[in-house]
Amino acid sequence: MKNPTEKDELQYLESIKEKIVQTLSQIDETLQEQAKDLHASKEYLYENKDAMDRMEKEAVRYSITSSAIIGEASVEKRKRIEKLLDSPYFGRIDFSETGKKERKPVYIGIYSFYDEKEKSNIIHDWRAPISSMYYDFELGKAFYQAPSGKIKGEVLLKRQYRIRKGKMEFMLENSLNIHDDILQEELSKASDDKMKNIVATIQRDQNAIIRNETSRVLIIQGVAGSGKTSIALHRIAFLLYRFRENLSSKEILIISPNKVFADYISNVLPELGEERIPEMGMEELAHKVLDNKYKLQTFAEQVNSLLERPDEAFINRIRFKASFSFQSKLDEYVNHVNNNFFEPTDIWIKKNFVPQWFIRERWEGYHRLPLMKRFNEITRDIEENIRIFYKYEIETQERNEIRKTVSGMFRTTNIRELYREFFNWLGKPDLFKTASRSVLEYADVFPLIYLKIRLEGFKAFEDVKHLLVDEMQDYTPVQYAVLSRLFPCKKTILGDAAQSVNPFSSSSAEEIRRVFPEADTVKLLKSYRSTYEISRFAQKISPSKEFVAIERHGEKPLVKVFKSVSEEHTQIEAWVEDFRKSGEHQSLGIICKTPKQADNLYTALSEKGIPTALITSESAAFSQGVVITTVHMSKGLEFDRVIVPQASASNYNSVTDKSMLYIACTRAMHRLFVSGAGKLTGFLQ
């Protein structure tokens, strides 16, 4: 057996590092030669440009371009191999294929490493088919899906390593609990303020999600702290590896809740050897589709209005527009518009007569086209009809007049007016109301877009081959109907129904499947983020029978009630000071309910000379150290320690508040502090 003892493994590690260094040296030599050749080609082109003919110039330019491309590929290869010096691999299995005597050691790392002398991979990429056995099997019978089919055999040995800065910190062998042991140790560490590369600790159920190649739409319902976003990003990394000939990072799009979250997850894919993925928020998408013609309320502004001014009429408007029946009514309305809003009349072009019945017939003949796309087609048919029957050629000005006349037969082509008319048709005109100064309420933005697509059409984003939608619970059926039409590609949709910041317009996995009936749904029920004590504390706020808290123990959450706000602030200052002095943890999140509360606390602490960072909906990046933010902005983030201030009965009392408090508490990994002045909220009694 290769490397039977820990001493052998240490010697093998040194030999691997030596090979990596040699390879890096060879790449450097190649890059230097390529740079010289490139410089020489450019110099030759410049000095002989007048003497060369066109063909020779093209040949030299092609050579320069090719050399540049090869050079870039070499630089990227060097970056990947250089990372292997720090941690070449994290796992190993010995596999014996059925019918063969050979016992093959398979070392697994973040990237593969090919040994030119052995003419084989001596480190296998974690995404390679053979590596799947490391995650899916213990000792005994095993198999993996190779391009040639299923390869069966037996796993004879399984080891896990931690190698950092080129040094082996430990090696574990042949234990059913290898993953759990190392996972516990990894989870007990301080946060590095970013999403983690989890390839060394991927669990079996997570691996099945990551390596899913077949689902056209995959919905991941995961409890708070289940690692669903990290799993989804690892899935993207796997798909980019698996389909690298047909899929590139620029052909994937992430719909993210805000710029801070996008920055927070930005290092995961580069750590896994992939380029950053383009991301877009729903509001950005809305402006793009609506050509920036409308002023729109944002989702954050909607949530803030619900928290600070929970008007019943406002809630009713949101709740109605988040229902499936609302979308059905929109579809009915499109049919009504089709049947009643186009009123053709006879027209004359010079002395050439076109009867209204012909125009009506053509209108109905194009029933598969969006309504307003039909005007050009009808104009073309009229022109053709006049040319054939009257032997008359239509001129450009006349063609424009015909189109104007035909479109004028439609009651109105103003989408906003048609959307407003929809509520009159429903007999519920009070359900349409602008937020302020002609700003559309957020609940109206995507219904308006849906109507625009149905009536005007919109070119789908065909360059996007895979769409990743995070925080799925915050989007309504109409929004999913819009995404379905704009992105006719494969999708990964993830979230948690229990973490909705607006319970009046939230969607569950079951409801999303009504929009995507072909979708496969998976559940992640085990929470890895918080200690057992913090998880149980949060579960008392919003219980779930399916929630499984990992057995990683820590200090119990601390709840303190004060007589005044100034006393509460003094305690918060003490908690911040303790965090700074301890050096034990790297991040502390102070999570307030509303932007106003966050701003006030930020001002109060700043006046005391306590340095903190304030994250708002305008922020573009995640900050380290002590951060003050809102529940809405903290979604998807995690902190070593969390303080939830103002947890009083007057501040947290509604259905929305209950969800907010649950989200705030579940951001904590190791320590949770909850404070309030006056009477404590009933959700924590």
N, C-alpha and C positions, 0 to 999 in steps of 0.2 A: 504493500500500500504506500502511496506517495505521501511523504511528510506525516508519519504516524504520531510524532510527538510535538509538543509545543515548541521545543528547541528547533525541530525540523521546519516548523511553520515560520519561525522567526528568520531562519536562514533563507527560506524560500522568499519571504517578503523582501529581504535585502537584495536577492537576485532579481526580483521583479523590478524593484526601484532602479537597479543598475541598468536593466534593459530599457526602462522608460527614459532614463537620462541619456543613454546612447541614442535612442530614437529621436529625442529632442535635439540632440547635437547634429544628427543627420538632417533633420528638417531645417535647422538653422543654416547648415551648409548649403542645402538645396535652395533655400530662400535667398541667400547671398548670391548664388549663381544666377537665379531667376532675375534678381534685381539688376545684376550686371548686364544680362542679356537684354532685359527690357530697356535699360538706359542706352545700350548700344544700338538697339533697333530704332529708338526715338531719335538718337543722334544721327543715325544713317538717313532716316527719313527727312530730317531737317536739312542736312547738308546736301542731299541729292534730290530734293523735291523738284527742282527745275529740270534735271536730267532724266528723271524716270517718267515712263509712260503711265497711263491710267491704271492698267492691269497690275503693274509692279507696285504702284502706290497702294492699291487695294490689298495686295498680298502682304505688304509690310504692315499695313494698318491691322489686318486680320491677325497677323502674328503678334502684334502688340496687345490687341484685345485678348487673345487667347492666353498669352503669358500673364496678363493681369488677373484673369479669372482663375487660372491655375494657382497663382500666388495667393489670392484671397482664400482659396480652398485650403492651401497649406497652412495659412495663418490660423484658420478656424480649427484645423486638425491639431495644430500645436496647442491651442488654448485648451482643447479637450484633454489631450494627453498630459499637459502640465498639471491639470487638476488631479489627475490620477496619482501624482507624486504624494499629495497630501493624504489621500485615502484610496489606494488602488482597488480594493474590493471590501465587501462587508460580509459575504457569505460564501459557502461552498457546499456542494453536494457531490457525492461519488455515485455515479449511475452506471448500472450494468444493463445493457440492452438485451432483451430476450433473444436467446439463440447465439449470443456472442460471449466469449470469455473475458473480453476486455473490460476492465474497471476504469471508467473515465472520470477523472476529477474535473469538476466544473466550478471555477471561481467566478463569482458574480459581483459586478460593480456598477457604478453609475453609467460608465461607457465601456465599450469593448476595447480590447487591446490585442492587435495582431502581431505575432512574433514571426518575423521574416525567416528566421532560421528553422523554426519548427513548422512553418507554413500552416499555422492554425491560430485561432483565438486562444490566448492563455488567460484572458479575462473576458467574460461574456456580459454584454449589456443586460441590465435587469429586465428589459422589455423583450429580449429574445425569447423565442418559443421554449427553448430548453430551460431557461431560467424560471419559467412558471412553476416547475416542480418544487422549487425552493419554497414557494409560498403555499402551494396547495397540498403537499404531502409530507408526512413524517417518514421514518424508516419503513421500508417494505415496498409493496407493489406500487408502481407509479407509471405515469405516461405523460407525453406532451404532444401537442399538435404541430408537426413540422409541415413545411410546404408539400412534402411528399405523402403526408398522411399521418395517422396516429402511430407514435413510436412508444412501444410498451417495454417495461423493464422493471428494475428494482433500485430504490434508493438505499445504498449500503452505508452511507455516512452523511451526517448533516452537521455543519459547523457555522457558527456566527462569530464575527470579529468586530471589534471596534478599533479602527486604525485612524489616528489623527496626527497630523504633522509628520507622517511617515513612521510613527511609532505605534506598535500594537499595544493597546491598553488592556485588552482581555480577549479570551477565546472561550466560547461555550460549545459543548458538543453533545449531540444525541439526546437532547431533552425535549419532551413534548412542550415544555414551557419556555423554550428558548425565546420565542417572540415576546411572551408576557414579561419575562425577567428583564429583558433589555428595554421593552416598551415602558415598564414601570420606571426604570432609571432615566430614560429619556424624558418622560413626562414630569419627573420630579425636578428637572432642571429649570433654570430661569428662562423666560421668553427672550428671544433675540429680536423682538419687535417686528418680526415678519413671519409669514407662513413658512412652515417647515418642509424641507425635503424629507419625505418619510419612507424612502425606498427600502431602508434596512428593517423597518418595522411594519410593513404592510401586512395586514391580517388576511385570512383566506377569503372572507366575504368581501373585503375591499378589493382584493385582487380580481375577483370575478367581475366586479363593476369596471375596474380599470381596463381589463382585457376584453371587454364586450365589443365585438366587431360587427355584430349583426343587427342590433336594434337601430331602427331608423329614428325613433324618438325614445330616449331613455330618461325616465323621471326618477330622481333620487330624493326620497323623503328621508331626511336625517334629523335626529334630535339635536339640541344645542350641544356643541362640542364634539360631535361625531366625526368631524374632519371631512365633511362632505365637499367643501370647496377645494381642499387640498386633494382629495380623491378625484374630483372632476378634472383638476389641472393635470394630475398624473395620468388620467385617462386620455387627455388631449396629447400629452407627451408620448403616450403609447401609440395612439393613432398616427401621429406624425412619424414615428419610427416604423410602424407596420406598413403604412401606405405612403412611404416617403417619395415614391415615384409619381404619385398622383395628388399628393396633399402637401401644402406648405403652410407655414405659420401665418402668412399674410392672407390665406384663404379661410382662416378661422376668425370668428368675431365673438367677443365676450360682451354680453349685456350686463353691465355692472351697476350697482345702486348709486355710486358716487365716485368722484375722482380719488378720494382718500382710500377707499377700498381697492380701487384699481392699482394705486401705488403700493398698498399693503401686500397684494398678491404678486406684484410685478417680478419678484426675484425667483419665484418657484421654477418657472420653465427655463430661464437661463441656467439655473443650477442643475437642471436635468439635461442640459446640452441643447436646448431649443431656443429659438429667438423669441423675443417678446411678442405677444399676441395683440392685435388691434382690439381696442375696447370702445364701447359707446354706451352712454346712458340713455334711458327711455326718452327723456326730454330732448336730448340731442337728436335722437332718431325722429322725434315728432317734428322738430323744426326743419329737419332735412326733407321730410315727406311733404310738409306744408309750405316749403319754399320760404320759410321765415316770414310769412305773411301775417301771422297772428301773434298776439301777446298771450302767453300761456302761464297759468299758475303751475308751480312745480309740485312734485309729490311731497317734498319736504315742507313746503308752504301749506299744503292741504293738511298734513299731519299736525303741523303747528297750530293751525286754526282749530282743529278738533280738540287739541289739548288746552288751548287758552280760551276759546270761545265755542264750546260744544253746542252749537245751535241745532235744534231738532230738525228744522226744515233742511239745513245743510246736510245733516246725517241722512235724512230720507232721500235726498238727491243722490248722494254717494251710494247708498245701499241699493237703490233701484237700478242705477247704471252699472252696478257690479253683478247683476243677475243674468242668468241665461235667458230668461224671458225677455229682457231688454234687447238682447241681440236678436232674438227671434222677431221682435217688433220692428227692429231696424230693417231686417230682411223683408218683412211684410210691406214696410213703407217703400222700399226700393221698387217692389212690384207695383205698388199704388202709383208711384211717380211714373213708372214705365207706361202704365195704362192710362194715366189721366193728365200728365203734364205736357205731353206732346200733342199739339193741335194743328195738323197740317192744313194748308189752304192751297187753292189753285195759284199758280204763278205763271207769269209771262216773261220770256227772255226775248226782247225785240218782239217779233210776231209769232214766236214759238211758244206753244201752250203746253204746260205740265200740270196735269190734274192732281188734286189732293189725294185721290185714291192710290196713285202711283207712289207718292211720297210716303203714305201710310204703309203701303205694302213693303217698301224698302226698309222702313223703320222696324217693322216686325220681322223682316227677313234677317236683320242683324241682331237678333235677340241674344246671341252669345257674346256680343261686344258690350263693354260698359256704355251706358246711355250716351254720354257726351263724346264718345269716340265714333259715334255713328254719323255725325254731321258731315265729316269729310267723305265718308263712304257714300252717303246719299247724294252729296254734291257731285261726286265722280260719276254716279249712276245717271244723274240728270244730264250731265254733260255728254255722256255716252249715248243716252237716249235721244238727245237733240241732234247729235252728229249722225246717228243712224237714220232716224225718221224724218228729220228736216234738212239733212245735208248742210248743217250749219256748224261752223267751228267756233267754240266759245273762246273768247279772249280772256287774258289774265284778270282784268278789272271786272269783267262779267262773272268770272268764276268766284272772285272774292265776294261779289254782291250776292250770288246764289247762296254761298255758305252762310253769309250774314243773315239772309232771309230765312234759311232753314233753321239755324240755331235760334233765331227769333221766334220760331214756332214753339220753342220750349219755354215753359213759364218763367223760369229763371235759371241761369247757369251759375249763380252765386252759391257755393257750397254751404257757407255759413247761414244764408237765408233758408236754404233747403233744410238744414239741420234744425233751425229754429221752428220752421213750419212742421217738422216731424212731431214736435210736442203739441202743437195745435191739433194735428191730425189724431194724436193720442187722446186729446181732450184733457191734457195736463200741462197747459202752458207755464204753470208755476214751477215746473221741474227744470226749466232752463233759466239760469240766472248767471250773469257775468260776475266774476269775483270783485273787480273794481276797474274803472276806466277801460272798459271793453276788454278786460283780461278774461280769457276763458278759464272757467274752473277746471282743475285737473281731471275731474271725473268726466268732462265733456271732450277732452283732447282726443282720446283714441276712438270714441264713437264718431267724432267728426272725421278722423282719418279713415275709419272703416267705411263711412258713407262716401268719402272722396274716392276711395279705391273702387267701390262698387259702381259709382256714377262716372268717374273720370278715367279710372284705370291708373296703374302705376307700375313702372318697370321694376320687376323684382331684383333683389341684390343677388344676381346669379354668380357673382365672383366669390360669394361666401359659400363654402362647401360644408362647414359645420358651425352651428350656432350654439354657444353656451350661455344659458340664462340662469343667473344666480338670484337668490331671494325670490323664488317663484311665487311665494304666498302673497307677495305685494302686487301682483298683476291680476287683472280681471279677465273674464271670458272674452270680452271684446278686444282687450290687448293681445290675448293669445291668438284670436282670430286674425288680427292685423299681422302679428309675427308669422303666422302660418302662410299668409299671402305674400308677405315681403321676402320671406326666407324659405323657399321650397327645398331646403337641404336637410341633412341629418341634424338632430338636435340633442343636446344634453341639458336637462332642466332640473334644477335642484333648489331645495329650500326646506322650510319647516313651518307647518301650519300654526304651530304654537308660538312662533316668533313674528307675528304680524304686528306692525306698528299702527295699522288701521284695520281693526277687526270687521269694519263695515264693508270692506271691499277686498277681503282676503280670499285666496283660492287654495284648496287642498289638492293633493295628488289625484284623488278621485275625480274632482271637478275638472282638472286640466285634461284628464283623459277623455272627457267628453268632447274636447276640441281636437284632441289627437287620439282617436280610438285605436290606432295601430301601436300606441306607445306601450313600452314595457316599464313596469314600476318595480323599484327595489327600495328596501327600507334599511336604514342604518340606525339601530336602536341603542347601541352602546356609546356612552359619552366618555371621551378621553380627556377633555380640556380641564375640567375642574376636579378638585379633590372630592372624595366621597361625601364629606361633610357639607361642602358647598352645594353639591348636586342635590342632596336630600333637602337642604334648606330651600333651594329654588323650586323643588318639586312640591313643597307645601304651598307655594304661591299658585302654581299651575300644574296640578297632578296629571300624570300620564301612566297608565298601567303598563305600557310597552317600554318605557324608559328604563335603561339599565345603566347604573352608575358604576364606573370602574373602581375596584377596591384599592385606590391610592389614598391613603389617609393623611390628614393634616389638621391644622387648628380649626376649631368651630368658628363659623361666622360670628362676628361681634356686632351686637345691636345696642345702640345707646340712644336714650331719649333725654333731651335737655329742656330746661325751662325757657330758654331764649335762643334766638338765632345767633347772637354773639357768642354764647357758650358753645353752640354747635360749631361755629367757625374756629374757635380756639382748639377744639378737639380735632377738627380736620387738619389744622396747622400741625398739631402734634403727630398725627398719623403720617403726614407728608414728611416731617422731620425724621421720624423713625425710619421711613423708607429710605431716605437719603443716607442716613448714618449706617444702616444695616449692611449695605453693599451686597445683600443676599439676592436681591431681585433687580431687574432692569427696567421694568415698566409699571407705572401706577396710573390707572384711569379713574378720574373723578367724573361719574356719569350722572348728569342732571336730566330732568324730564324735558325741559323746554330750552330753546336757544336763549331766551331772556334770562332764565335762571342760571344757565351756564355762563353767560356774559357777566351777570352780577357777581357770581362767585369768583370768576377770573379777576374782575376788578378789585374785589375785596382782598384776595390773596396777593395780587400785584402791589397793592398799596402797603401791604405788610412786608414787601420786599421778597416774597416767595416766588421764585421763577417757575412759571408753568407755561405750557403751550395750549392755546385754544384752537380746537378743531371745529370748524363750522361747515355749512353746506358750500361755502365759497372756497374752502381749503382745497389744495391740489395734492398734498402729500401727507403721509403719516408722520407723526413726530415721536421722538423717543423721550424717555424720562417721565416727568409728570405731565399728564395730559388732562385737560378739562374738555368735555364734549357732551353731546346729547345722546339719549338712547338711540334715536334714529340714526345718528352718524356712527354709533359704536357697533352697529350690526355687522356681524362677520369678523369683527376684530376681537383680540383677546389681550389681556393684561395679566402680569404676575399678581398684582394686587388691584383691587377695585374698592373705591369708596362710593356709596350711593347716598348722597345727602338729601335732605328735605323729604324723608320718607314718612311724612305726617299724614294723618287722616284727611286733612284738608287738601293735600297735594296729590295723593294717590287714592282715588275712591271710585273711579268709573271702570267700565269694562276695558276701555282703551288703556287706562292707567295700570290695570292689573297685568296686561300683556307687556307694557313698558317696564314695569318693575321686574318681571321675570327675565326679560332680555338683559336688563342692566346687571342683575345678579349672576347670570350665566356667562358674563364676559370674564369672570375671575378664574384664574388658574390655581392660585395657591392661598391667597388671603382675601377675605371679604369683610368690609366694614360698612354698616348701615347706620345712618344717624337721622335724627329728626327733632324738631322743636315742638313742644306741645304734646298732643295725643298721637301715638303711633298709628300708622295705617292699619286698617282692619285686615289687610292681606297678610300681615305678619303677626297677628295676635296669637 
